[in-house]
Amino acid sequence: MFRIESTGDIARLSLDRADARNAIGIDQWPKLTAHLQEIVAGGARALIVRSDVAGIFSSGADLGDLDGLAADPARRTLFRVEMARAFDTLAGLPIATIAAVDGGCYGAAVALALACDIRIASSKAVFAITPAKVGIVYPAGDVARLKAQVGPGQAARMMLTGMVIDAAEAARIGLVEQVVDSADAAAADMAALVAANSRNSVAGLKRILTGDAEADRLFDDAFGGGDFREGLAAFRERRKPVFR
């Protein structure tokens, strides 16, 4: 389901289940959490979440697995908890995360992209949130991220209708930050820019973006760190900084 590659400071988590249009099975959510933790432990400075299957980012949660939830209440809770843990882990990573969406992105796959810091779509990308089409709902955490990204009105429009929107419309409502010819190439360029920056600064800025109560302390403490000394020295010496 997931394939991990690293090039220098940039990691790539690729969805690779062509026979099921990259549908994510219930047993795959804990594996995703573990992969994410391994990526950070391996020292990556940026992560790109992408698809290795042409024409599809992901069709979302595996409906074959969901069919079994009708008669298994305990497994319903397991599904919800493990999926939320994976998304929360992704959203909480101290490195930059970029979703590169090329092709269809449906249901839980939209939530996967929303858990990333930045979403880049190719001009061929399409998006839909379709639980109402199969008689279920969207988890509260995913609804909260969607509302924060596009606003309650647009969130309602997408979820209550299950409509499919193209990349241009996704950009217009704020679901994605950029529409390009090649999402992979643009994500790689952006990841390289991030990876050249201070790891501590990126982690701190991500915390401040989420409204961390320690924001003022993070700002003050940064001036006493080695990264600031290196950044200032590089500026004075007219060279690129080398952050550890």
Steps between C-alpha positions, in 0.01 A plus 500: 500500500774746597850532362763719666794661320748762611717729290729705720284682754174437310282195563222375275209290617338353190162329487538191283200269482403516135253211507280690748560855376711566811209426736628485857396195703422512871817307583710754310436800728731378782763426237470855371552634853811284540640612162457865595682452828783319319534783248555758773735271691701461179580871496288624208438875486200482266247235396309469174183286505424384147369217282696253294189408300419706192167682504416452867625645827272275704140385491494534881410234754458149362125442460558126508622535857224743592236247393600283796439780750122458479517194725808588707461805730840449663674512164318826418667664801836348408470642148413848625772506766781363283415727207489804730833401656661485155366841399591657835851358473538645151363839605727508804829414329773758573601506132326653200247271330380551144221308327561464125160415352478381139174337398207404719498576872191372678359457849768416755767597247382862525544470876850363440586803287345735757726358770799625299627856534473582129302353212619521139268373228567426137255641248360145466414463868139468618362490854185367664386418854239230454389336828141620450488297176547177696300588811779588742656820635846659521701481826492810720874567474488490122198730491684744726803509268277544196309789663826665604630470144201608290247642746174346623297589191734339250551205734124449509475532122760229446377257765123534465502469121795266453574703188824462306705819456794555272839643592407857403194493725702340779745789480219757488346379825839452668508121511837502322771766503634453147396355164781400265571276203697251711416471870800274559748746350353801682494310830864401454598863436311618806640224719853597393438859607376384840783250547758778457354687797550452872335182628435674833342800329268280292393302807443819700307671223274197466424518872424871478272441199290267715465761775747347744483668842882512506521719188657798677760281669584332168558842345723621785702177529581486129740794537712296741529196274783382280286523186465876546875536540558298183232689307639836602858394418392375158323829431809701594730271299264495200471124489226244548447394860576143601253394766554182702 
